[in-house]
Amino acid sequence: MTDPGFAKKPTLKDVARVVGVSVNTVSAILNGGAKADRYSESTCERVRLAACELGYMPNPLARTLKRSRTRLLGVVVISQQDSYYASVLQAAEEVVLDAGYEFVLADMSEDAERLPQCLNLLTAWRVEGILAVLGGHNVDRAPLTQVWDARTPVVLVGAHRPEDPFPCLYLDNTGAARQIGRHLADLGHQRVGILGGYESNAHSMERIEGLRSVFQELGTPIPDSCVVLHRERNYELAAGYQDVELLLERAPGVTAVVCVNDATAIGAMTRLHEMGYSVPRDMSVSGFDDLFLGNASKPENRLGLHVRPSLTTLRMPVTGIGRHAGEALTKLVHATADGVDCELPPAEFGAELVVRDSTAPPRIRAGCARVPRKG
């Protein structure tokens, strides 16, 4: 006896045999469109009922092979688990759905070597365009260039490189970091520490560069001892928790800590509280991105609002970037389908300084700070 769990899936031919019509008739009725109007309502009803009773499910990939347009757009993302990238994708998806497209997602799981594999997966689905959300990660972009050269539109959200042939949407990380640097300098901080992510990430290096440039101009440069790069490739809570203690061992006189993102800042604040520091009385802390948890359309879902003290940060326009990316990709796809050349310039996005409760004037002068207990 055949195990029903492994029974052969019903096909169009099976439906046609039950109803007593041709396979083309069944295909036209189940796929809808103008061809379905040729058949009587009675025939259409019998075909749909037979398909339902047999458990027939259409194969979307097989269907696209018969059409010149698939209405599918590919997304390759460095990590869909990261709330920054998730917010970008959420906003982009709203745009492409409104334009009549669907996303097919390929996740690199923070492994730069997976880009060719992910692109192969997407092109096998015959996607009409690809959105690559790579952030500041160091990824070989040659496979994306090959896709572009094969006349599949590509839009990149990541670090800008002038040699890339496809349009790029990128953050002004240096300018954003200068905003938080000037904010801390205006409060009176002269010795600032940085928890800076890892060296191969372009966003990290741009943010460190922006911060250091402000204090260099003020005559109080940030020494190397005040910059901690994380030993692993992550920006998670644990990175801030671990690295802030190392920072204070190397530079006990700092009165403010700037973190490469909000998660790192929250981890750092947790450890500072355990060590006996009061934020911001003993130590000011700031983050980056002003990220969402959950639905990015609701301002109350911003992470920095729900920690104590609430987190001063740089609000990166992740929703705006996502929407712009979706609009740019659909525009390129439409132009390609119409055989029209379309060039889109790179687009830079700035940040907004959001001052909350985690930054304040230093209580005591830098270099004379007490070192609270370690707990």
N, C-alpha and C positions, 0 to 999 in steps of 0.2 A: 504493500500500500504506500502511495506517495505521501510524504509529509507535506501537509498544506502550507507549512511555513516556507517550503522551498519550491512550491508550485511555480510553473512558468507564468510570467506576467502576461495578462491579456493584451492583445495587439489590436490595431485597427482592423486587421483581417478577421479576427475573431468576432468583433462587433458586426462587421459587414455580413459575416456568415449567419449570425443569429437573426439579423433583420431581413436578410435577403436582398441586400443592395450592394453596390460596388464599393471598393475601398475608397475611391475618390469621393464618392457621395458622403461617406462617413467622415472623411477628413475635412471636407468643405463645411459640413454642418457643425462639427465639434470645434473647428478653428474659427468659426464665425466669419464676419466680413461679408462682402457683396455676394460671393458665390453661394452662401447659404440661402439667399433669397430665391434661388431657383427652385427650391424644393417646397413641397406642401408642409403645412404646419403639422399634419399627421405624421409624415415621414420624419420630420425633425424630432418630434416627440418620441417616436419609436427608437430612433438612434440614440437619443440622450438617455432614455430609460434603459436600453440594453447596455450602454456604456457604464451606467451607474450600477446595474445588477452584476455585471462582470468585474467591476472594480477597475475598469480601464482608466489609466492616468496618462495624459499626454507627456511626451518627452520634450522639454523646452529646447534642449540642445539640438535634437534631431530637427525640430521645427525651424531653428535659425539657419540650419545648413541649406534650407530651400529658399531662403530669403536673402536679399542683399543688405537689409538692415536688421540688426538684432535688437536694437534699443537697449543694449547693455553697455554699461561703462565700468571699467575696472578700477579698483582702488588697491594700491599696494601701500601698506603702512608699516612703519618701523615697529610699532607695538600698539594694538588696539586697547590694551589694558591700561595704558597711560591716559590719565584724564585730559591732558592737553590735546593729544591726538584724537581722543574720542569726541571732544567738543568740536574740533575742526570738522571731523567727518559728519557729525550730526547736522551741522549747519549746511555743509555741502550737499548732503543727501536730500534735504528739504528742497533745495533748488533743482536738483536733477529729477526728482520725482515730479515736481510741478511741470518740468519740461517734457515729461513722458518717458523718462529713462529709469532703469533700475541699476543699482550698484552690485557688482560681484567683488567680494573682498578677499584679498590675500594678505596674510599677516606674516611679517618677517620675524616676529618674536625676538626683536633686538639683535638679530644675527645678520650682519651686513652681507654675508656670503649667500644668503637666501634670495637676494634680489633676482638673479636670473631664473631661479626655479619659480618664484612667484609670477614673474612676467610670462613665463611659459604657460602657467596655469591660466592666466587671464587671456592670453591670445588664443588658447585652445577653445575658450568660450566665444571667440570671435567678437570681443568687445570693440566698440567703435572709438574708444578713447580711454586713456589711463590717467588717473590722478595719483601721483606719488607723494606721500606725506612722510618725509624723511627727517624733518627737523634739522638739528645741527649735527646729526650723526655722520661720521666719515664713511661714506658708501661710494663705491666705484660706480659712476653714472654711465659708463660705456654701454651697458645693456639698455638703458633708457634712450640713449642716442640712437642705438640700432633700431629700436621700436619706432622712434620718430622718423628716422630715415626711410623706414618701410611705409611711411605715410599713415601711421596711426597717431593721432594727436596725443600729446603728453602735456600735462601741467604739473609743475613741481611746487610743493610747499616745503621749503627748506632753506639752507644757506645759499646765497646767491654766488654763482660763479659765472663771470662774463663769457666764458667759452661755451657754456651750455646753449644748444640750439633751440631749446623749448622755453616757453615762458616760465618765470619763477616768481613766486610770492614769498616774500621774506620779511623778517622782523628787523627793525632798527634797534638791535640789542645794545649797541654802543651808546646811542642817544638815550635809550631808556635807562641804562645804568648811570649815565651822567645825571639824570634827574634825581635818582635816589642818593647819589653822591652829594649833589648840591643841597638836598634836603637835610642830610646829616651834618654837612658842614655849616649850614645856617643855624642848626640847633646848637652848634658849638663843639661837635666831635672833631677831634684832630687825629685820633689813632683808631683806625677802622680795620676790622678783620673781615676776611672773605672766605666763605665756604663755597668753593668754585666748581663743583662737578669734576669732570675728568678732562685731561689735556687734549684728547683727540676730538672733542666735541666743539664745533665752531661757535655755537651759541654761548657756551661757557667762557671761551676765550674772549669773545667780543664783550661780554658783560664785565669780565675782569678788567679788560682794557679800558672800558668806559669809566669804571670806578677809579681806577688808578690815575687816569688822565685828570680828573677833577682835583684830586689831592696833590698831584704833581704841580698843577697850575697854582695851587694855594700855598705851595712851599712846604707842605707836610706830606711827602710821598709815602705811599704804602709799601713797606719793605717786604721782601719775599717771605720773611718769617710770619707775616700776617696773612698769607694766602695759603689755604689748605686745599689741595686737590684730592678728591676721593680715590681710594686705591682700587675700587671696582667701578664697572660701568653702570652706575645707577644714580638716581637722584631721589632716592626713597627716604622715608622717615628715618630709617636706621643710619643713613649716611650723615644726616645732620646730628643725630644723637651721638654718634661716635666721634665725629670730626670736631665738634665744638670744644670738647675737652682737650683734644690735641692742640687746637688753636690756642687755648688759654695757657697750656704748658709752654708753648713756644713764644707767646706774646701776651703775658699777663696784664699788660697795661691797656689793652683795647677797651673801649667804652661802647662800641657798637659792632654788630656782626651783620653783614649782608650775605644772604644765602642765594644760591643759584636758582632756587624755585621755592614755592610755598611749602611743599612737603619737607624739604630739607630744613626750612626755617622752623616748622612746627616740631620736628625732631630735636633741633637745637634748643628750642625753648623748654622742652620737656627735661632735657639733661641739665640745662642751666638751673631750673627750679630744684632739681634733685641736689645740685651742688650748692644750693643756698643763695643763688642769685635771684634778685627780684627784677623782672622785666616789666617796664623799662627803667626802673629806678637805678639799678646797678648796671644794666646792660640793655641797650636798644637792639632790637632784632627786626630785620625786614626781609621780605621774600621777593619773589618774582612770579608773574603770570596772573595772579588773582583768579585762580582756577575754580571751576564749577565741580560739584559732585551731583550727579543726576542731570536733570533737564537744564540745559544751558540757557533756555529762554526765561528762566526765573531768577531774578537778581538775588533773591534770598538764598539761593543754593551755592553762593560763593563760599569757598572753604574758609577763607580768612575771617569771615564774620562769626564763625562758630568755634573759635578757640579763644582762650583767655590768657593774656589780653588779646583783643582782636588785632589782626596782623596788618601792619603797614606793608604795602607791596606795589609792584608795577602791574597795572592792568593791561595785559596784552589782548588785542582785539581778535581773539580766536574765532568768535562767531562771524565777524566781518571777513576774516581771512577765508573761512570755510565757504561762506556765501560767494565771495569773489572767485574762489577756486571753482565752484560748481558752475558759475556763470561763464568763466573763461573756457572751461572744458566743453560745455555745450555749444558755445559759440564756435570753437574750433571744429567740433564734430559736424555741425551744420555746414560750415564752410567747406570741409572736406567732402561731405556728401554731395554738395552742389558743384564740386570741382573748382572752387574759388580759393585763391591764395589769401591767407589771413595771418597777419603778424601781430602778436600781442607783446608789448614791452614788459619788462619785469616791473613788479609793483612792490613798493616798500611800505610797511605799516609801522606806525609809531605806537607809543605806549602812553598811558595816563597814570600819573602818580596818585595812589590812593593812600592817604595818611589816616591811619587808625591809631590804636592805643599802644602799640608795641615799640614806638619810638618817642623819645623825649630828650631834653637837654641832659648832658652828662652831669651826674651829681657831684663828681669830683674830677679833677684835672687828669688827663691821660698821663700815664707813667707813675701815678701815685695810688692807683686803685688797690683796695684791699683784695685779697684772694679768699673768697668764701670757702667754707668747708667743702670737701668732696664727700658725696654720699652715694 
